[in-house]
Amino acid sequence: QVQLVESGGGSVQPGGSLRLSCAASGMDFSFYEMAWYRQVPGKQRELVASIDTGGGTHYVDSVRGRFTISRDNAQNTVYLRMNSLEPEDTAVYYCKASYFSNHHWGQGTQVTVSS
């Protein structure tokens, strides 16, 4: 049974930082591409960052230079470090694991950036 358990969400002021974690179990973690998505009410889910099995990364333009995705295969965990947070970053953040046609999602964790 594949399970993705997220943690690290919360409420911060603009300019603050958070680190999200997604711990995976029930799968061969090192074979999966990992990604972080986010979604706000009334909008489609948006890819924020991804990291492939070789460590190659992708970022949406709006977070490039502020966010860093990383993975620790020994801990079966993917991270998203978020610096210089802006109100526009407020969303529910979801972890996704992908291996060809197999996709698994975490439960989502709320990130709120406000004064």
C-alpha positions in Angstrom: 0.0 0.0 0.0 1.6 3.2 -1.2 1.3 6.1 1.3 2.6 9.7 1.1 2.5 11.6 4.4 3.1 15.3 4.3 4.2 17.6 7.1 5.6 21.1 7.6 2.7 23.3 6.5 1.6 26.3 8.5 1.1 30.0 8.6 3.9 32.5 8.1 4.4 36.2 7.3 5.6 37.4 3.9 9.3 36.9 3.6 9.2 33.9 5.9 10.3 30.3 5.2 8.9 26.8 5.6 10.1 23.4 4.7 7.6 20.8 3.6 8.3 17.1 3.9 6.7 14.1 2.2 7.5 10.7 3.6 6.8 7.8 1.3 6.2 4.1 2.1 5.0 1.0 0.3 7.0 1.6 -2.9 10.5 1.6 -4.4 11.0 5.3 -3.7 14.2 5.7 -5.8 12.4 4.6 -9.0 9.8 7.4 -8.7 9.8 11.0 -9.9 8.6 13.2 -7.1 6.8 16.5 -7.3 5.1 19.2 -5.4 1.9 20.7 -6.6 -0.3 23.5 -5.1 -3.9 24.4 -5.5 -6.1 27.4 -4.4 -9.9 27.4 -4.4 -11.4 27.9 -7.8 -8.1 27.2 -9.6 -6.5 24.2 -11.2 -3.7 22.3 -9.4 -0.3 23.7 -10.5 3.0 22.0 -10.7 5.4 23.8 -8.5 8.6 21.7 -8.6 9.7 18.2 -9.5 12.8 16.1 -9.1 13.6 13.0 -11.2 15.3 9.8 -10.2 18.7 11.3 -11.2 18.2 14.5 -9.2 17.3 16.7 -12.1 14.9 19.5 -11.0 12.2 21.6 -12.5 10.5 24.7 -11.1 7.6 26.9 -12.2 8.8 30.4 -13.0 7.1 32.0 -10.1 9.1 30.0 -7.5 12.4 29.6 -9.2 15.2 31.0 -7.0 13.0 30.9 -3.9 12.0 27.2 -3.6 14.3 24.2 -3.6 13.1 20.6 -4.1 15.3 17.8 -2.8 15.1 14.1 -2.1 16.7 11.7 0.4 16.3 8.2 -1.0 17.7 6.7 2.1 14.9 8.3 4.1 12.2 7.8 1.3 11.5 11.5 1.7 11.1 14.5 -0.6 11.4 18.1 0.6 10.3 21.5 -0.5 12.2 24.4 1.1 10.3 27.6 0.6 12.1 30.9 1.2 10.9 34.5 0.7 7.3 33.4 0.8 4.7 35.7 -0.7 0.9 35.9 -0.2 0.6 34.4 -3.7 2.2 31.2 -2.4 -0.8 30.6 -0.2 -2.3 27.2 -1.3 -2.8 23.6 -0.4 0.5 21.8 -1.3 0.4 18.2 -2.5 3.1 15.7 -2.8 3.0 13.4 -5.9 5.0 10.3 -6.7 5.0 9.1 -10.4 6.3 5.9 -12.1 5.1 5.7 -15.7 1.3 5.4 -15.4 1.4 5.0 -11.6 0.6 8.2 -9.7 0.2 8.6 -6.0 -0.9 11.7 -4.1 -0.5 12.9 -0.5 -3.3 14.3 1.5 -2.2 18.0 1.1 -0.9 20.5 3.6 -2.0 24.1 4.0 0.5 26.9 3.5 -0.8 30.4 4.4 1.3 33.5 3.9 -0.2 36.7 5.3 0.4 39.7 7.5 
